[in-house]
Amino acid sequence: MCGIAGIWRFKLEVRNEEIIQFTDSMKHRGPDGSGYQVFNESNIALGHRRLAILDLSEMGKQPMQYFDTGFWITYNGEVYNFLEIREKLIEEGFKFQSNSDTEVILAAYLKWGSKCLDKFNGMFAFAIYDRVKNEIFIARDRFGVKPLHYIYIPGKLFAFASETLAFKYLHGYQRIINDQNLIYSIHSPGLLEPIGKTIFKDIYQLKAGHFAYVNPNCFKEDKWYELTTNIKPINIAYNDQVEQFKNLFLDACKLRLRSDVSIASALSGGIDSSSVFCTIKHLAKQKLSDARLPKNWQKAFSISFPGTDLDEAKFVKMIQKECNAEVNIIENSYSNLIDDIRVTTKLFDSITSTPLVAVTDVYKAMRQQNIIVSLDGHAGDELLFGYRSSVYEALFEAHLNGDKNSREIAELYLAMTNETIDPMQITALEVEVERFSNKFKPGIKNKVKSILKVFFREKKEDFWIPESIKGHANRFLYKQFQYTELPYNLRDFDRAAMQNSIEIRMPMMDYRLVEFVWGLPQSSKLGNGFTKRILRDAMKGIVPEEILKRRTKIGLAAPTADWFNGSLSQFIMDTVSSEAFLNSPYWKGKKLAKEFKDLTKTKRWTPVLASKAWCYLNADMIIKE
């Protein structure tokens, strides 16, 4: 896990100081070392900021060449099954000088070309320069866990980096806001992630599951992974599904424990993060013998917000007690909250719906205790109906089709925010959704906001949902996984963790597990009165029963509304009173200022209102940078 960069001026020389400045702007992604390689004959330079995790010696340094073949790589991520691939390559006559996965990627590319990507189980973004062909090959993992941004100006320039922030430091390039993309992002943060766009002109992202060949004459991008072609319907008994899911999940966790540095987990107290951490404790009892297992790998870190609706400390303490685990619960006083928010927002360099400072604090605490890798529970929500919005769509579909289980789903939807529910609330929700669904029979509703209709109309192919994904709720879930919630969360957590030089590993993003889950019937994911049904059943005997039966949904996020009504109130008043905010070309400044001031003075900020407002405040800070 690192920061990678490259510059190719097709007609002009690239100086050493250029690649150094471009690469070192991402020093936070790799504090353990740096490397730069300039190829004067081709006007190419590669850069690397190293976060040393596998092979801490100088042999693991990048940019790396595979012996004297002329193939060079700069790489960010982890290929967890590199030991198995390495053995196969040794059988084919390949040799290795290091104990890193980086060298395995290079050898695999030499052996199989772009087909090597199919063999990798991991998260990655890398560039390989072939000096013989004078060509650069770039690739990104199946689901876009690791970022890769680039600019390509035909006949002039190709440059790439792990973060958009780096392009502020690219010599001869002026980074400018893309007005329309910024407006889209303010109204729907993360919307640009799956389609390869950013809020800046000419800065693009290599899309998830894609690779590209670059030379002075062309930029040829292609898709190497398609989820739907790898989904096979699971037609076995439910108990067998649970056992297969459990085996895949345990193996995914086990693979992600390969490391030469210390590992911990970010623990929220929800079912996903609890499953990952409790599985780690479960694996510890089996006395694993993997040669790449670190000495320190069983800690957890959590954050508490006492007195707010986002505090999950009681669930974390439950796991701490039941698993006899070392859990560090952070209670930050946020005495420098405004300064912390400005710093994290500047480094984030995009639009999100909540200040990242609460998330970054978890990883900051890890780093302070010399933890380098965090095993986290991301993607469970997008795979297994973890969001209220997806449960609502299942309720809508139940009424649309006249299914008898609608009341059970209605109760679950309400239970995700309330531990106790009045039966009358369930009835009222049923009546509301039934009335709503009647308007759309036999069609399906369109919930897109008016300001985004043009965007979706123009980008229809980018948000394509194949016919093989059946059922309204399941198609909605697919959209969350591929296009909305997951790409957005992957981006946010990558930047939040890497601001503190922490690598996040996500067992639920193991492609084998993802493909298996998408082959399951909906009832295995949402059923028996619970979201994430199969995960809960697979974790019996591993995760405390009270956690498995928990239906409330909170998640790791800042208590933005509480801050807006308290410690950030003056910050809001000052921001919306500024000339730049009032006269912004991107929003109606005077109208928003009046609304935000009124909510602040009367302390009426709610989580929903605060989330929407933060997008404007976030954008204001990015524009001023």
C-alpha positions in Angstrom: 0.0 0.0 0.0 1.7 3.1 -1.2 1.5 6.2 -3.3 2.4 5.8 -7.0 3.1 8.4 -9.7 4.4 8.7 -13.2 5.1 11.4 -15.9 5.5 10.8 -19.6 6.1 13.9 -21.7 5.9 12.7 -25.2 8.1 15.4 -26.7 9.8 17.1 -23.7 12.4 16.0 -21.1 11.2 15.0 -17.6 13.5 16.3 -14.9 14.2 14.4 -11.7 12.9 17.2 -9.5 9.6 17.1 -11.3 8.9 13.4 -10.4 10.2 14.0 -6.9 7.8 16.9 -6.3 4.8 15.1 -7.9 5.4 11.9 -5.9 6.3 13.5 -2.6 3.0 15.4 -2.5 1.6 12.0 -1.4 4.2 11.3 1.4 1.4 10.5 3.8 0.7 7.4 1.7 4.2 6.1 2.1 6.4 7.5 4.9 8.8 4.6 4.9 10.8 5.6 1.8 10.8 6.9 -1.7 12.0 5.9 -5.1 12.2 7.7 -8.5 13.3 6.4 -11.8 13.9 8.6 -14.8 14.2 7.1 -18.3 15.8 10.0 -20.3 15.6 8.2 -23.7 11.8 8.1 -23.5 11.0 11.1 -21.4 9.4 8.9 -18.7 9.7 9.0 -15.0 8.1 6.7 -12.3 7.8 7.6 -8.6 6.9 5.7 -5.5 6.2 6.5 -1.8 6.6 3.4 0.2 4.5 2.0 3.0 6.5 -1.1 3.8 4.3 -4.1 4.6 5.8 -7.1 2.7 9.6 -7.5 2.6 10.7 -4.5 4.6 14.2 -4.7 3.2 15.7 -2.6 0.4 14.8 -5.5 -2.0 11.2 -4.5 -1.7 11.9 -0.9 -2.8 10.1 0.6 -5.9 10.1 1.5 -8.7 11.3 -2.1 -9.2 12.7 -3.8 -12.3 12.4 -7.6 -12.8 16.1 -8.5 -13.1 17.4 -6.8 -16.3 14.3 -7.4 -18.5 13.4 -3.7 -18.9 10.1 -4.2 -17.2 9.6 -1.7 -14.3 6.7 -1.3 -11.9 5.3 1.2 -9.4 2.5 -0.4 -7.4 0.0 0.3 -4.7 -1.9 -2.4 -2.9 -1.6 -6.1 -2.0 -2.0 -9.3 -3.9 -2.9 -11.6 -1.0 -2.3 -14.9 -2.9 1.1 -13.9 -4.1 2.8 -16.9 -2.3 0.7 -19.4 -4.3 1.4 -17.5 -7.6 5.1 -17.3 -6.8 5.3 -21.1 -6.4 3.6 -21.6 -9.8 6.0 -19.1 -11.4 9.0 -20.9 -9.8 7.8 -24.1 -11.4 7.8 -22.2 -14.7 11.5 -21.3 -14.2 11.1 -17.8 -12.8 13.5 -16.6 -10.1 13.0 -14.0 -7.3 15.3 -11.7 -5.5 12.8 -10.3 -2.9 10.0 -11.6 -0.7 7.5 -9.0 -1.9 4.3 -9.4 -3.9 5.6 -6.6 -6.2 8.1 -8.8 -7.9 5.5 -11.5 -8.2 3.3 -9.1 -10.2 6.1 -8.3 -12.5 7.0 -11.9 -13.2 3.3 -12.7 -13.6 2.9 -10.0 -16.2 6.0 -11.3 -18.1 4.4 -14.8 -18.1 0.8 -14.1 -18.8 0.5 -10.4 -19.9 -2.8 -8.7 -19.0 -4.2 -12.2 -18.2 -2.2 -12.1 -15.0 -4.9 -9.9 -13.5 -7.3 -12.8 -13.4 -4.9 -14.7 -11.1 -4.7 -11.9 -8.5 -6.8 -12.0 -5.3 -6.3 -8.6 -3.9 -6.6 -4.8 -4.2 -4.2 -3.0 -6.5 -3.4 -0.2 -8.8 -0.1 -0.3 -10.7 1.8 0.8 -13.8 4.4 -1.3 -15.6 6.7 0.3 -18.1 8.0 -1.9 -20.9 11.2 -0.2 -22.2 11.5 -2.4 -25.2 8.0 -1.6 -26.5 8.1 1.9 -25.0 4.7 1.3 -23.5 3.0 1.7 -20.1 0.4 -0.8 -18.9 -1.8 0.4 -16.0 -4.4 -1.7 -14.2 -6.8 -1.5 -11.3 -8.4 -4.2 -9.2 -11.8 -5.8 -9.8 -13.9 -3.5 -7.6 -11.7 -0.3 -7.5 -10.5 -0.7 -3.9 -7.2 1.1 -4.8 -7.3 4.4 -6.7 -5.5 5.4 -9.9 -6.0 8.9 -11.4 -4.5 10.2 -14.6 -4.4 12.9 -17.3 -3.8 12.1 -21.0 -3.3 14.8 -23.5 -2.6 13.3 -26.9 0.8 14.1 -28.3 1.8 15.9 -25.1 1.4 14.3 -21.8 0.4 11.2 -19.8 0.6 11.4 -16.0 -0.8 9.3 -13.2 -1.0 9.3 -9.4 -2.8 7.7 -6.5 -4.5 11.0 -5.5 -5.9 14.0 -7.3 -4.0 16.1 -4.8 -0.7 15.2 -6.5 -1.7 17.1 -9.7 -1.5 20.4 -7.9 2.3 19.7 -8.0 2.6 18.6 -11.6 5.0 21.0 -13.4 3.4 22.8 -16.3 -0.2 21.7 -15.4 -2.8 24.0 -13.9 -5.4 22.1 -12.0 -8.9 23.6 -12.5 -12.3 22.7 -11.2 -14.7 21.0 -13.6 -17.8 23.1 -12.9 -20.5 20.5 -13.9 -18.8 17.6 -12.1 -18.4 19.7 -8.9 -22.2 20.5 -9.0 -23.0 16.8 -9.5 -20.7 15.8 -6.6 -22.2 18.4 -4.2 -25.7 16.9 -4.8 -24.5 13.3 -4.8 -21.0 12.8 -3.4 -19.2 9.8 -4.9 -21.3 9.9 -8.1 -18.2 10.3 -10.3 -16.3 7.4 -8.8 -17.7 4.5 -10.9 -17.5 6.4 -14.3 -13.9 7.4 -14.1 -14.4 11.2 -13.5 -13.3 13.7 -10.9 -14.2 17.2 -9.9 -11.2 18.5 -11.8 -10.8 19.2 -15.6 -8.8 16.6 -17.5 -8.2 14.4 -14.4 -9.8 11.0 -14.8 -9.8 7.7 -12.9 -9.0 4.3 -14.4 -12.3 2.5 -13.8 -12.6 -0.5 -11.5 -11.8 -3.8 -13.3 -10.1 -2.0 -16.2 -6.6 -1.8 -17.7 -5.0 0.5 -20.3 -2.1 0.5 -22.6 -0.5 3.9 -23.2 2.1 4.9 -25.8 2.8 8.2 -27.6 0.1 7.5 -30.1 -2.9 6.3 -28.0 -4.5 5.5 -24.7 -6.4 2.2 -25.1 -8.6 1.3 -22.2 -10.3 -2.1 -21.8 -12.4 -3.9 -19.2 -10.8 -7.1 -17.8 -13.4 -8.0 -15.1 -17.2 -8.1 -15.3 -19.0 -9.2 -12.1 -22.1 -10.5 -13.8 -20.3 -13.0 -16.0 -18.7 -14.5 -13.0 -22.0 -15.1 -11.0 -23.3 -18.6 -10.8 -26.7 -19.2 -9.2 -26.3 -21.1 -5.9 -28.8 -23.9 -5.9 -28.0 -25.7 -2.7 -29.8 -25.9 0.7 -29.6 -22.9 2.9 -27.5 -24.6 5.6 -25.0 -25.6 2.9 -24.9 -22.0 1.7 -24.1 -20.9 5.2 -21.3 -23.4 5.5 -19.8 -22.4 2.1 -20.1 -18.7 3.0 -18.3 -19.3 6.3 -15.4 -21.2 4.7 -14.9 -18.5 2.1 -15.1 -15.7 4.7 -12.6 -17.4 7.1 -10.2 -18.0 4.2 -10.5 -14.4 3.1 -9.7 -13.2 6.6 -6.8 -15.7 6.8 -5.3 -14.6 3.5 -5.4 -10.9 4.6 -3.4 -11.7 7.7 -0.2 -12.1 5.6 2.0 -9.3 6.6 5.5 -8.4 7.9 4.1 -5.6 10.1 1.5 -5.3 12.8 -2.3 -5.7 12.1 -5.4 -4.4 13.9 -9.1 -3.9 13.2 -11.4 -0.9 13.1 -14.3 -2.0 15.2 -17.6 -0.2 15.2 -19.8 -2.7 17.1 -21.9 -3.5 14.0 -22.2 -6.9 12.5 -19.7 -6.4 9.7 -16.7 -5.2 11.7 -17.5 -7.5 14.6 -17.5 -10.5 12.2 -14.0 -9.6 10.9 -12.5 -9.0 14.3 -14.2 -11.9 16.0 -13.0 -14.1 13.1 -9.5 -13.0 13.7 -9.8 -14.0 17.4 -11.3 -17.3 16.2 -8.4 -17.9 13.9 -6.0 -17.2 16.6 -7.3 -20.2 18.6 -6.3 -22.4 15.6 -2.6 -21.5 16.0 -2.1 -20.5 12.4 1.2 -21.4 10.9 1.4 -19.1 7.9 5.0 -17.9 7.5 3.9 -14.3 6.8 1.8 -13.9 10.0 3.0 -10.9 12.1 3.6 -11.1 15.8 1.0 -8.4 16.6 -2.3 -9.0 14.9 -5.2 -9.2 17.4 -5.9 -5.6 18.5 -9.0 -3.5 17.7 -9.6 0.2 17.7 -12.9 2.0 18.0 -14.2 5.5 18.5 -16.9 6.7 20.9 -19.2 9.7 20.8 -20.7 9.8 24.3 -24.1 11.4 24.5 -24.8 11.2 20.7 -26.9 8.8 18.7 -23.7 7.6 17.0 -22.1 6.1 20.1 -21.7 2.3 19.8 -19.4 1.9 22.8 -21.7 -0.5 24.6 -21.5 -3.0 21.7 -17.8 -2.6 21.4 -17.3 -3.3 25.1 -19.6 -6.4 24.7 -17.2 -7.8 22.1 -14.2 -6.8 24.2 -15.6 -8.8 27.1 -16.9 -11.8 25.2 -13.7 -12.2 23.1 -11.3 -11.3 25.9 -9.8 -8.8 23.4 -7.6 -5.8 23.5 -9.8 -3.0 22.3 -8.7 0.7 22.3 -11.8 2.9 22.5 -11.0 6.5 21.5 -12.8 9.4 23.1 -11.4 12.5 21.4 -12.1 15.9 23.0 -11.8 17.6 19.6 -10.2 20.6 21.1 -8.8 21.6 17.7 -11.8 20.4 15.7 -11.9 23.1 13.1 -8.2 22.9 12.4 -8.4 19.1 12.2 -11.4 19.3 9.7 -9.5 21.8 7.5 -6.4 19.5 7.3 -8.4 16.3 6.6 -10.6 18.0 4.1 -7.6 19.5 2.2 -6.0 16.1 2.0 -9.3 14.4 1.0 -9.4 16.8 -2.0 -13.0 15.9 -3.0 -16.6 16.0 -1.8 -18.0 13.8 0.9 -21.2 14.0 3.0 -19.5 14.0 6.4 -16.3 15.3 7.9 -13.7 12.6 7.7 -12.0 13.6 10.9 -13.8 11.0 13.0 -12.8 8.2 10.7 -9.2 9.4 10.4 -8.9 9.5 14.2 -9.3 5.7 14.4 -6.5 5.2 12.0 -4.4 7.9 13.6 -4.7 6.0 16.9 -3.5 2.8 15.2 -0.5 4.5 13.7 0.5 6.0 17.1 0.7 2.4 18.4 2.8 1.3 15.4 -0.1 -0.5 13.6 0.3 -0.4 9.8 -2.6 -2.6 8.6 -6.3 -2.7 9.5 -8.7 -5.5 8.7 -12.1 -3.9 8.3 -15.7 -4.9 7.5 -16.5 -2.8 4.5 -18.8 -4.0 1.7 -21.2 -6.0 4.0 -23.9 -3.4 3.6 -23.7 -3.3 -0.1 -23.6 -7.1 -0.5 -26.3 -8.0 2.1 -29.0 -5.3 2.3 -27.3 -3.4 5.1 -28.7 0.0 4.3 -32.2 1.2 5.2 -32.6 2.4 1.6 -32.1 -1.1 0.2 -34.5 -2.6 2.8 -37.1 0.0 1.8 -36.7 -1.0 -1.9 -37.3 -4.6 -0.8 -40.5 -3.5 1.0 -41.6 -1.6 -2.1 -41.0 -4.7 -4.2 -42.9 -6.8 -1.7 -46.0 -4.6 -2.1 -45.5 -4.3 -5.8 -45.6 -8.1 -6.1 -48.1 -8.8 -3.4 -45.7 -10.8 -1.3 -46.8 -11.9 2.2 -43.6 -11.0 4.0 -44.0 -7.3 3.6 -44.9 -6.7 7.3 -41.7 -8.5 8.4 -39.7 -6.2 6.1 -41.5 -3.1 7.3 -40.7 -4.1 10.9 -37.1 -4.6 10.0 -36.9 -1.2 8.2 -38.1 0.5 11.4 -36.0 -1.6 13.7 -32.8 -0.3 11.9 -33.2 3.0 13.7 -35.4 2.1 16.7 -34.8 -0.7 19.3 -38.5 -0.7 20.2 -41.3 -0.4 17.7 -45.0 0.3 18.1 -47.0 -2.1 16.0 -49.0 0.9 14.8 -45.8 2.3 13.2 -45.5 -0.9 11.2 -49.1 -0.7 10.0 -48.7 3.0 9.1 -45.6 2.2 7.1 -47.3 -0.7 5.3 -50.2 1.6 4.3 -47.9 4.3 3.1 -45.8 2.0 0.9 -48.9 0.1 -0.4 -50.4 3.5 -1.5 -47.1 4.4 -3.1 -46.5 1.1 -4.9 -50.0 1.3 -6.4 -48.9 4.3 -8.4 -46.2 2.3 -10.1 -47.7 -1.0 -10.8 -46.5 -2.6 -13.0 -43.7 -0.1 -13.5 -40.9 0.8 -11.2 -40.4 4.3 -9.7 -37.6 6.8 -10.5 -36.1 8.4 -7.5 -33.5 10.5 -9.2 -33.4 14.1 -8.2 -34.2 16.6 -10.9 -30.7 18.2 -10.9 -29.2 14.8 -11.6 -31.6 13.7 -14.4 -29.4 15.1 -17.1 -26.4 13.4 -15.7 -28.1 10.0 -15.6 -29.6 10.4 -19.1 -26.2 11.3 -20.5 -24.4 8.5 -18.6 -27.0 5.8 -19.0 -24.5 3.2 -20.2 -22.1 3.9 -17.3 -24.9 2.9 -14.9 -26.0 -0.2 -16.8 -27.7 -3.0 -14.8 -27.7 -6.2 -16.7 -30.9 -8.2 -17.2 -29.3 -11.2 -15.4 -29.7 -9.3 -12.1 -33.3 -10.1 -11.3 -35.8 -8.3 -9.1 -36.2 -4.7 -8.2 -34.6 -4.8 -4.8 -31.7 -6.9 -6.0 -31.1 -4.5 -8.9 -31.1 -1.6 -6.5 -28.6 -3.5 -4.3 -26.4 -4.1 -7.5 -26.5 -0.3 -8.1 -25.3 0.3 -4.6 -22.5 -2.2 -4.9 -21.3 -1.1 -8.4 -22.2 2.5 -8.8 -23.2 4.4 -5.6 -22.5 3.5 -2.0 -19.5 1.1 -2.3 -17.3 3.1 -4.7 -18.0 6.2 -2.6 -17.1 4.4 0.7 -14.0 2.8 -0.8 -12.7 6.2 -1.9 -13.4 7.8 1.5 -11.9 5.1 3.6 -8.8 4.8 1.4 -8.1 8.5 1.8 -9.0 8.6 5.5 -6.7 5.7 6.3 -3.8 6.7 4.0 -3.8 10.2 5.5 -2.4 8.3 8.5 -0.3 5.8 6.5 -2.6 2.9 7.3 -3.5 0.1 4.8 -7.1 -1.2 5.0 -7.8 -4.8 4.0 -11.4 -5.9 3.4 -12.2 -9.6 3.6 -15.7 -9.1 2.3 -14.2 -7.7 -0.9 -12.6 -11.0 -1.7 -13.8 -11.6 -5.2 -14.6 -15.3 -4.4 -16.9 -14.2 -1.6 -18.5 -11.4 -3.7 -19.3 -13.7 -6.6 -20.7 -16.3 -4.2 -23.0 -13.8 -2.5 -24.3 -12.4 -5.8 -25.3 -16.0 -6.7 -27.5 -16.4 -3.6 -31.3 -15.9 -3.6 -32.5 -12.7 -2.0 -33.9 -14.6 1.0 -30.4 -15.7 2.0 -29.4 -12.1 2.3 -32.6 -10.5 3.6 -34.8 -12.9 5.5 -36.0 -14.3 8.8 -36.4 -10.8 10.1 -32.8 -9.7 9.5 -30.5 -8.0 7.0 -27.2 -9.9 6.3 -29.0 -13.2 7.2 -26.3 -15.5 5.9 -23.5 -13.6 7.6 -25.3 -13.7 10.9 -25.9 -17.5 10.6 -22.3 -18.1 9.5 -20.9 -16.2 12.5 -22.8 -18.2 15.2 -20.4 -19.3 17.8 -17.8 -16.7 16.7 -19.6 -13.4 17.2 -21.5 -12.7 20.5 -25.2 -13.6 20.1 -26.4 -10.1 21.1 -24.4 -8.6 18.3 -25.8 -11.2 15.8 -29.4 -10.3 16.9 -28.8 -6.6 16.7 -30.9 -4.8 14.0 -30.0 -1.1 14.6 -27.8 0.4 12.0 -25.3 3.3 12.8 -22.0 2.9 11.1 -18.7 4.8 11.6 -19.3 8.5 10.9 -18.9 11.9 12.6 -21.7 13.3 14.8 -22.0 16.2 12.3 -25.4 17.4 13.5 -24.2 17.6 17.1 -21.1 19.5 16.0 -23.2 21.9 13.9 -25.4 22.6 16.8 -22.4 23.1 19.1 -18.7 23.3 18.5 -18.9 24.1 14.8 -21.6 26.7 14.9 -19.2 29.6 14.6 -17.3 27.9 11.8 -20.6 27.6 9.9 -21.5 31.3 10.5 -18.1 32.5 9.4 -18.0 30.3 6.3 -21.4 31.2 4.9 -20.8 34.9 5.6 -17.7 34.9 3.4 -17.8 36.7 0.1 -16.7 33.5 -1.7 -19.6 31.5 -0.3 -22.2 34.1 -0.9 -21.2 34.8 -4.5 -20.3 31.2 -5.5 -21.1 30.2 -9.1 -21.9 26.7 -7.9 -24.8 27.4 -5.5 -27.3 30.1 -4.4 -25.1 31.5 -1.7 -27.4 34.0 -0.2 -30.3 31.6 0.1 -28.1 28.8 1.6 -26.5 31.3 4.0 -29.8 32.4 5.4 -31.0 28.7 5.8 -27.7 27.6 7.4 -27.6 30.6 9.8 -31.2 30.0 10.9 -30.6 26.3 11.6 -27.4 27.2 13.5 -28.9 29.9 15.6 -31.9 27.7 16.6 -29.8 24.5 16.9 -32.1 22.6 14.6 -29.5 20.7 12.6 -30.5 17.1 12.0 -28.2 14.4 10.6 -29.9 14.6 7.2 -29.7 18.4 7.0 -26.1 18.4 8.3 -25.1 15.8 5.7 -26.4 17.9 2.9 -25.0 21.1 4.2 -21.5 19.6 4.7 -21.2 19.0 1.0 -21.4 22.7 0.4 -19.0 23.5 3.2 -16.6 20.8 2.0 -16.7 22.2 -1.6 -16.1 25.7 -0.3 -12.9 24.6 1.4 -11.7 22.6 -1.7 -12.3 25.6 -4.0 -10.4 28.0 -1.8 -7.3 25.7 -1.8 
